Structure formats: C-alpha cells, structure tokens
C-alpha cells in the first residue's frame, strides 16, 4: 500500500513539536489564533508559520470572527494520530 500525497503532507505537517502542540490544543475545541503564542511559548511570526503549514496540509481550518481568526481541526485523522501517539507513551 503506497501512501497518497495527502497522507505524506499530513504526516510531514505533524512532524514538528510546536505543530503537534497546536493540534493537541485544538483537540479540545476551537481556539483564537491569539491564544497560541502564550500557550506554545513561541513568537507570533513563528506561530503564524506553523498555522500556515497545518492549514496547507488540510489539518486545520480557520474562520474570521470580527478581528479574530478562529481555528479548528479540519482533518479528524490528525486526532487519530494524536491518540495513537498518546497510547504509545
């Protein structure tokens, strides 16, 4: 069985500690983009780059709410991968 391009993109996007943390934070529901800076301990430009990678892979989706951008999980497979990783600990 050969992985599809989308599967490879999903796994590559999750192959970073900060992006994994963002996905874990979103597993509990939607969050404003402004919340990720203090929760990850990363600078705003760095967080924006990670959100762009996750969005590009289709893992998360965003919507605008006034001046805020709200993110949510878009691909449930990412949550399945997170559960699998948690079970291995």
DRENMIVEX-196082 format. One record per residue: residue number from 0; residue in three letters; x, y, z of N, C-alpha, C in turn. Coordinates in Angstrom, 3 decimals, padded with zeros to 6 digits, always signed. Layout:
// DRENMIVEX-196082
  pos  code        nu        nv        nw       cau       cav       caw        cu        cv        cw
  NUM   ALA         X         Y         Z         X         Y         Z         X         Y         Z
...
// end
This chain:
// DRENMIVEX-196082
  pos  code        nu        nv        nw       cau       cav       caw        cu        cv        cw
    0   UNK  +000.840  -001.172  +000.000  +000.000  +000.000  +000.000  +000.891  +001.243  +000.000
    1   UNK  +000.741  +002.070  -000.990  +001.518  +003.296  -001.101  +000.741  +004.471  -000.519
    2   UNK  +001.405  +005.295  +000.279  +000.715  +006.463  +000.835  +000.425  +007.483  -000.264
    3   UNK  -000.687  +008.178  -000.121  -001.040  +009.224  -001.080  -000.266  +010.487  -000.743
    4   UNK  -000.243  +011.420  -001.661  +000.424  +012.692  -001.422  -000.177  +013.429  -000.240
    5   UNK  -001.492  +013.312  -000.076  -002.171  +013.982  +001.038  -001.755  +013.374  +002.375
    6   UNK  -001.585  +012.060  +002.419  -001.149  +011.403  +003.653  +000.274  +011.808  +004.025
    7   UNK  +001.134  +011.898  +003.026  +002.511  +012.313  +003.265  +002.539  +013.747  +003.786
    8   UNK  +001.737  +014.617  +003.174  +001.666  +016.020  +003.600  +001.159  +016.122  +005.044
    9   UNK  +000.174  +015.310  +005.389  -000.376  +015.298  +006.751  +000.700  +014.907  +007.756
   10   UNK  +001.427  +013.846  +007.465  +002.463  +013.368  +008.390  +003.635  +014.348  +008.495
   11   UNK  +004.018  +014.948  +007.380  +005.098  +015.938  +007.417  +004.689  +017.149  +008.250
   12   UNK  +003.439  +017.568  +008.121  +002.960  +018.720  +008.887  +002.948  +018.420  +010.385
   13   UNK  +002.694  +017.182  +010.752  +002.657  +016.807  +012.163  +004.044  +016.496  +012.729
   14   UNK  +005.061  +016.512  +011.884  +006.413  +016.142  +012.310  +007.165  +017.328  +012.918
   15   UNK  +006.495  +018.047  +013.794  +007.106  +019.178  +014.482  +006.434  +019.329  +015.841
   16   UNK  +007.212  +019.526  +016.876  +006.673  +019.605  +018.229  +005.669  +020.733  +018.428
   17   UNK  +005.946  +021.894  +017.865  +005.021  +023.019  +018.025  +003.706  +022.743  +017.312
   18   UNK  +003.773  +022.174  +016.123  +002.531  +021.866  +015.389  +001.738  +020.771  +016.105
   19   UNK  +002.439  +019.800  +016.679  +001.735  +018.781  +017.467  +001.018  +019.423  +018.652
   20   UNK  +001.673  +020.363  +019.299  +001.061  +021.041  +020.438  -000.180  +021.822  +020.010
   21   UNK  -000.103  +022.495  +018.873  -001.253  +023.247  +018.357  -002.417  +022.305  +018.092
   22   UNK  -002.149  +021.169  +017.481  -003.214  +020.190  +017.209  -003.800  +019.668  +018.519
   23   UNK  -002.939  +019.403  +019.504  -003.443  +018.940  +020.807  -004.346  +019.997  +021.443
   24   UNK  -003.956  +021.256  +021.340  -004.772  +022.336  +021.900  -006.127  +022.430  +021.188
   25   UNK  -006.128  +022.182  +019.897  -007.376  +022.248  +019.125  -008.243  +021.004  +019.300
   26   UNK  -007.666  +019.944  +019.832  -008.445  +018.718  +020.054  -009.590  +018.971  +021.027
   27   UNK  -009.441  +019.977  +021.885  -010.479  +020.310  +022.862  -011.480  +021.330  +022.342
   28   UNK  -011.338  +021.743  +021.109  -012.286  +022.694  +020.529  -011.576  +023.866  +019.865
   29   UNK  -012.362  +024.755  +019.309  -011.837  +025.903  +018.590  -011.050  +026.834  +019.511
   30   UNK  -010.081  +027.523  +018.900  -009.278  +028.499  +019.640  -008.955  +029.673  +018.726
   31   UNK  -008.842  +030.825  +019.357  -008.413  +032.033  +018.658  -006.908  +031.934  +018.388
   32   UNK  -006.480  +032.449  +017.252  -005.058  +032.437  +016.906  -004.221  +033.119  +017.981
   33   UNK  -004.775  +034.130  +018.628  -004.037  +034.880  +019.649  -003.683  +034.020  +020.862
   34   UNK  -004.358  +032.922  +021.071  -004.094  +032.054  +022.219  -002.840  +031.205  +022.048
   35   UNK  -002.436  +030.972  +020.816  -001.334  +030.045  +020.568  +000.030  +030.588  +020.984
   36   UNK  +000.217  +031.892  +020.927  +001.516  +032.468  +021.295  +001.848  +032.161  +022.757
   37   UNK  +000.986  +032.507  +023.719  +001.344  +032.191  +025.105  +001.323  +030.687  +025.413
   38   UNK  +000.453  +029.947  +024.740  +000.340  +028.515  +025.033  +001.504  +027.691  +024.477
   39   UNK  +002.114  +028.174  +023.390  +003.249  +027.458  +022.809  +004.586  +028.033  +023.259
   40   UNK  +004.563  +029.282  +023.730  +005.809  +029.928  +024.110  +006.642  +030.367  +022.921
   41   UNK  +006.028  +030.429  +021.757  +006.722  +030.826  +020.527  +006.306  +032.240  +020.138
   42   UNK  +007.124  +032.895  +019.339  +006.821  +034.239  +018.849  +005.660  +034.182  +017.850
   43   UNK  +004.959  +035.279  +017.719  +003.787  +035.332  +016.834  +004.114  +034.961  +015.386
   44   UNK  +005.218  +035.462  +014.801  +005.520  +035.054  +013.422  +005.762  +033.548  +013.286
   45   UNK  +006.379  +032.956  +014.298  +006.633  +031.510  +014.284  +005.324  +030.741  +014.356
   46   UNK  +004.430  +031.168  +015.232  +003.119  +030.519  +015.351  +002.357  +030.644  +014.036
   47   UNK  +002.400  +031.815  +013.419  +001.710  +032.016  +012.140  +002.224  +031.059  +011.076
   48   UNK  +003.529  +030.854  +011.047  +004.117  +029.923  +010.084  +003.621  +028.498  +010.335
   49   UNK  +003.576  +028.085  +011.589  +003.100  +026.745  +011.917  +001.615  +026.583  +011.558
   50   UNK  +000.818  +027.610  +011.813  -000.604  +027.553  +011.453  -000.772  +027.452  +009.937
   51   UNK  +000.079  +028.145  +009.200  +000.031  +028.083  +007.731  +000.349  +026.672  +007.233
   52   UNK  +001.347  +026.037  +007.834  +001.711  +024.665  +007.435  +000.546  +023.708  +007.723
   53   UNK  -000.046  +023.825  +008.920  -001.174  +022.953  +009.282  -002.378  +023.201  +008.388
   54   UNK  -002.625  +024.458  +008.051  -003.729  +024.792  +007.149  -003.464  +024.242  +005.755
   55   UNK  -002.231  +024.405  +005.284  -001.866  +023.924  +003.953  -002.003  +022.417  +003.806
   56   UNK  -001.806  +021.715  +004.901  -001.955  +020.255  +004.894  -003.411  +019.839  +005.073
   57   UNK  -004.280  +020.813  +005.312  -005.701  +020.497  +005.496  -006.044  +020.003  +006.885
   58   UNK  -005.104  +020.099  +007.819  -005.325  +019.593  +009.176  -006.228  +020.527  +009.964
   59   UNK  -006.038  +021.826  +009.767  -006.876  +022.798  +010.467  -007.551  +023.722  +009.460
   60   UNK  -008.609  +024.368  +009.913  -009.319  +025.348  +009.102  -009.546  +026.581  +009.969
   61   UNK  -009.702  +027.722  +009.314  -009.872  +028.979  +010.041  -011.114  +029.708  +009.551
   62   UNK  -011.654  +030.512  +010.458  -012.739  +031.419  +010.095  -012.510  +032.720  +010.834
   63   UNK  -012.951  +033.791  +010.218  -012.794  +035.108  +010.833  -014.025  +035.416  +011.665
   64   UNK  -013.761  +035.932  +012.856  -014.834  +036.349  +013.754  -014.457  +037.750  +014.238
   65   UNK  -014.977  +038.771  +013.568  -014.549  +040.135  +013.852  -013.096  +040.295  +013.470
   66   UNK  -012.266  +040.716  +014.428  -010.835  +040.859  +014.168  -010.061  +039.577  +014.457
   67   UNK  -010.715  +038.614  +015.057  -010.051  +037.367  +015.453  -010.153  +036.306  +014.369
   68   UNK  -009.154  +035.439  +014.338  -009.196  +034.261  +013.473  -009.308  +033.058  +014.389
   69   UNK  -010.346  +032.267  +014.154  -010.636  +031.107  +014.992  -010.259  +029.846  +014.215
   70   UNK  -009.477  +028.993  +014.857  -009.021  +027.746  +014.226  -009.728  +026.549  +014.833
   71   UNK  -009.865  +025.513  +014.011  -010.464  +024.248  +014.433  -009.805  +023.118  +013.662
   72   UNK  -009.965  +021.906  +014.165  -009.474  +020.717  +013.452  -010.350  +020.503  +012.226
   73   UNK  -009.718  +020.271  +011.102  -010.435  +020.039  +009.854  -010.306  +018.589  +009.387
   74   UNK  -009.227  +017.934  +009.754  -008.980  +016.549  +009.344  -008.897  +015.691  +010.603
   75   UNK  -009.925  +014.903  +010.835  -010.009  +014.085  +012.053  -008.899  +013.039  +012.127
   76   UNK  -008.257  +012.734  +011.010  -007.153  +011.764  +011.036  -006.011  +012.255  +011.916
   77   UNK  -005.844  +013.578  +011.987  -004.795  +014.140  +012.844  -005.069  +013.787  +014.304
   78   UNK  -006.332  +013.821  +014.696  -006.685  +013.450  +016.075  -006.450  +011.970  +016.317
   79   UNK  -006.731  +011.155  +015.325  -006.471  +009.713  +015.447  -004.979  +009.450  +015.630
   80   UNK  -004.154  +010.182  +014.905  -002.699  +010.040  +015.039  -002.267  +010.476  +016.430
   81   UNK  -002.846  +011.559  +016.929  -002.501  +012.045  +018.267  -002.876  +011.002  +019.335
   82   UNK  -004.032  +010.373  +019.182  -004.450  +009.341  +020.134  -003.504  +008.143  +020.089
   83   UNK  -003.084  +007.789  +018.892  -002.142  +006.680  +018.731  -000.814  +007.011  +019.415
   84   UNK  -000.332  +008.224  +019.249  +000.915  +008.631  +019.891  +000.770  +008.634  +021.416
   85   UNK  -000.357  +009.091  +021.906  -000.600  +009.131  +023.356  -000.661  +007.717  +023.934
   86   UNK  -001.212  +006.786  +023.190  -001.323  +005.403  +023.658  +000.053  +004.739  +023.736
   87   UNK  +001.002  +005.215  +022.954  +002.345  +004.638  +022.934  +003.203  +005.126  +024.088
   88   UNK  +002.765  +006.167  +024.798  +003.575  +006.734  +025.897  +003.487  +005.906  +027.135
// end
